[in-house]
Amino acid sequence: MYLKKSILMIAVVVLSVSWMAGKGNISKNASVEEIFQYIQTVGPRYTYHQQVVTFKNEGMNLVATLVIPATPQKPPIVLTFNGFGEDRFYKIVPGTGGEYYYDRLSRFLAEQGIATLRVDYRGSGASDGTFNMLCFSTQISDVSASIDYVQKNLRNRVDCEHLGLVGHSQGGLVSSIAAARDKRVKAVTVWSAVANPPTTFEFLCTKEKMREGLNLPDGGSLIVPVWIETFFYGNFDLGKCFFQDVYSIDPIAEIKNYKGPFMYIGGLQDIIVSPQPYSGELYMKYHTGTEKLIMLDTDHEFNSDYYPEDYDKTLYWTAAWFIKTL
């Protein structure tokens, strides 16, 4: 009996050390579900450092926040890309003491040993440019430039060979396509990713405005009021390239070319990327490789306008996926 207890105690110690080291067998051999459950109970494992960095793409400065955990080895890194009309901070989540939407993501990942680079696309946040130059194509280019920056400048600080992407809504569409086109991406998580761009943006902008945008002269732009049912989201100055990309770029066709680990997290009450779970299942149908579909009983942004609990489930699933796959 004493021998059995001793063996059990040794096993528990080894398991704990594996988790604290961030590179042990448990992080790879445990299921994603087991990791998801475990990290909710173990709490933060690492402190972290953050800084603002700037790099160029196509002559424009892109601004990003780099967050690196204090791990014994160089940590994997995840690049994050926001949704339509957002930036690398976005909104304060109620019940968090004033923490911003994407800041909370970076903190969760850093505390579990994963670095992040949160990027403002050109024309959004603190980066150069105006919003009307922003479209799927420019955003995909900005993702590629962000990966270039990591590969060229952060090799001494992060494990560049273990690089993932996470994107929300339009950022999920962009991240999916970028991963399909860039072999340097090793794992992806998308949140409420747009599956059918015409359906989503005709809902947000109306069919009439979308048609008007397609008929703009080259280089032209159009002020579009965006409504989500009765909620006014804002007026957006959209360039002709945006309207063209909505009807010419298909993330479901692109995802066929990405063979790496892919997780889709969506909300069953989502009215923007709708219907669910069908939109998430489309990605699963055409992606080949390790994958997981998570559906929560939430809205498009995981009820983060009201409280953090459901949004935090999204963060735990995201962390668990990257612990498993990066």
N, C-alpha and C positions, 0 to 999 in steps of 0.2 A: 504493500500500500504506500509506504514511504517513497519507494522508488518511482511509483506511478505519479505521485504528487510532485516529486522533483522534476520528472520529465515534463509534466504539464507546466510547471513554473518556468522551466527553461524555454519551452515553446512559446509561452506568453511573452517572455523577455525578448526573444528573437523576433517575434512578430512586431513588438513595439519598436525595437530598434530599426527594423525594416521600414516602418512607416516614417519614423523620425528622420532617417537617412534620405528619404525621398526617392531612393533608387532600388529598394529591396524587392524581393520576389512578390510580396503581397500586392504591390502597386501594379504588377503585370499579370499575376496569376489569378487574383480575385476577380470576380465578375464586376461589371459596371454597377450593378444593383448593390453588391456588397460594399463597393467603394463609396457609392452614394450614401448608403446608410452610415458607414463608418465615419466619414469626414464630418457629418453632422454632430457626432458625439465627441470626436477627438478635439474639435475646436482648432484655432489657429496653430500652425506648426512652425511658421517662420515670421520674422520681422521683415521689413522691406524698405527700399529706398526708391524715391521717384524724382524725376527731373523732366523738364521740357527740352525737347530736341527739335532741330529744324534740318530739313534736307530738301533737295530740289527735284522736280520732275517737269520736264518740258519748259524749263526756264522759270518755273514758279516755286516759291517756297511753300513746303508743306510742314505744318506744325503738328507735333505729336507729344504725348506724355508717355515716357518710358518708366515702367515700374519693375524693379528687379528684387526678388526675394533673397535673403541672406542664407542661401543653401550651401552645404559643404562642397557640392559640385556645381558646375555651370548648369543653370536650370534651362528647361525647354522654354520656348517663347511662343506666345499667341498674339497675332495681330488682330485688332478689333475694328470693325467698320459699322458705322451707325446707319440708321434708316433715313428716309426722305425728310428733309427739313430739320434734321438734328445736327448736333456736333458731338465732339468727343466727351462732353460732360452731360449734355441734354438737360434733364429736369431733376429737381429734388424729389426723392421718394419719401412720402409721408411716413413718420414713425421711425426714421433712421437718424434723427438728430441733425438733419440737414445734408445728408450724403447724396451726391448726384448719382444718377442711373448708371453711367458707365464707370464712374469712380468706384462704385460698389462692386462691380464686376472685377475690376483690376485688383481691388483689395482681397476679395474672396480667392482669386486665383493665386495671388502672391502668397497669401497665408498658407496655401497648400503646395507651395514650391514651384509655381509657374509664373514666369515673367510675362508682361504684356507691353505692347506698343499700341496706344490708342491714337488713331490718326484722324486728323481733319482733312477731308478731301479738299481739293482746290475749290474755291468758291463757297466754302462753309467754315464756320468757326474762325480760328485765327489764321488760317492759310490764305495765301494770295488768291486773287481772282474774285469774280462775281458769280452769284448763284446761277445766272442764265447760261453759263458755260458748262454747267454740270449735267452729265448724262451717264448712262451705263458705261459707255466706252471710255470716257475720261476717268470714271471711278475705277474701272478695271485697270487702266494704266497706272493710276495712283497706288493701287494695291501692289502691282508689280514693282513700282519704284520703292515702296515701303519694304518689300522683301529684299531688294537690292541694298537698301540702307542697312538692314540688319546683317546681311551677309558680309558687307564690306567694312562695317564700322563696329559691330558688337561681338565679333568672334571671341574676344578675350573675356567677355562678360556673360554670354549666354550660349547655349548649345544650338547653334544654327542649323544643325542637321535634324533637329527635332522641332520643326516650326509648324504651327497650326493657324487657322483662321477662324474667327467667329464674327458673324454678321447678323444684324437685325433687320427684318422687313426687306426694303430695297437693298440694304447692306448684305442681307443673306443671299439674295439673288446674285449680287456682285461677287461675293466671296465664293459662291458655288462655281461661277464661271471662271474666276481667277484660278481656283484650284484645279479646274479641268484643263486649264491652259499652261499651268506652271508646275513642273515636276518637283519643285522645291517644297511644295506644300505637302505635309505628311498626314494631317488630320484636320477635319472641319466640323464645326458645330454651327448650325443656323437656327435663328429664332424667328418664327413667323415669316419665313422667307417667301417672297412673292413667287408664285409658280406660273401664273398666267398674267403677264404684264398688262395686256389690253383690258382684261376684265377688271383688274385692280384699279388701274388709273382712269378708266372710264367711270368707275364708281366714285372715285375721289374728285375727279376734275370735270366730269360729264363728257358724253360722247361728242357733243357740239364743240366744246373747247378743244378736245383732242383733234378733231377734224380741222378746226381753225389753225391749230398749231402746225399740223402737217402741211398746210398751205402757205405758211410763212415764207418770205424770201430767204435765201441763204444768209445765215448770220443774224436773222431776225429773232425777236423774242416776244413773248406774250404774257401779260399779267393774268394769272389764273387764280380765282378764289377756290380754295379747297375746303370742302365740307365733309364731315363724317356724320351722316344723317343730320341731326339738328345742331351739331357742334361745329363752330367755325374754327378751322385749324389755322387759317392764315392766307394771305395773298402771296403768291410765289411767281417770280419772274422766270419763265421757263423758255429756254432757247429751242430752236428748231431741232437740234440734235437730240434733245430729250424725247420729243414726240416721235422722231424717226426710230430711235432705239426701242421705244416701247413696242413698236410693231415689227421690228426686224431682229431683235435679240431674244432668244428662247432659252431660259435656264434649264428646262427639262431636256431639251435636245443636247445641251452642253454637258449636263451631268453624266451622260453616258461615258464621257471620256475621262472621268475621274474615278480611279479604282481604289483610292485610299479610304480610311475610316471616315464615316459620314453620319452625323447625328442631326436629326430635325426635331426641334422642340416647338410645339404650337399650342394654341388655345382653342378649345372647342367653342367658345363664345366669340371668337374673332369674326368681325363683320367686314374687315378690310381685306385680309387674305382669306377668301371664303369661296366655297364651303370647306370647313374642316370636319373630319380629318382628311378629306379627299386631297387637299392641296399638299399636305405632307406626304400622303401615300403616293402621289405622283412622283416625287423625288425618289422615294424608296423603289418604285417600280422600275425606274430607268437607271438608277445607280447600281453598279456592280461592285461588290466588296463588302467588308464589314460595315454594318449600319445598325442604327437604332432609331425608332420613332417614339417620341414621348409626347403625349397629349395631356394637357392639364385643363381643368375646368375653369378657364380664365378667358380674358379678352386678349386683344392683339399685343398688349404690353404687359401681360401677366398680372393684371389688377394693380399695377404699380402706382396708379393715380390715387389709390386709397390706403394701402398698407403694404408692408414689405414681404409678408410671409409667402405668398405664391410666387412672387418674383425671386425670392431666395431659393425656392425649389429649382427654378431655372438655373441659378448660379451653381447650386450643388451638382445638378446633373452635368452642367458644362465642365466643372472642375473634375468630376469623376471620369468623364469621357476622355479628357486630355491626360489625366493621370494614367488611364488604361492604355491610351493609344499613342502617346508621344514618348 
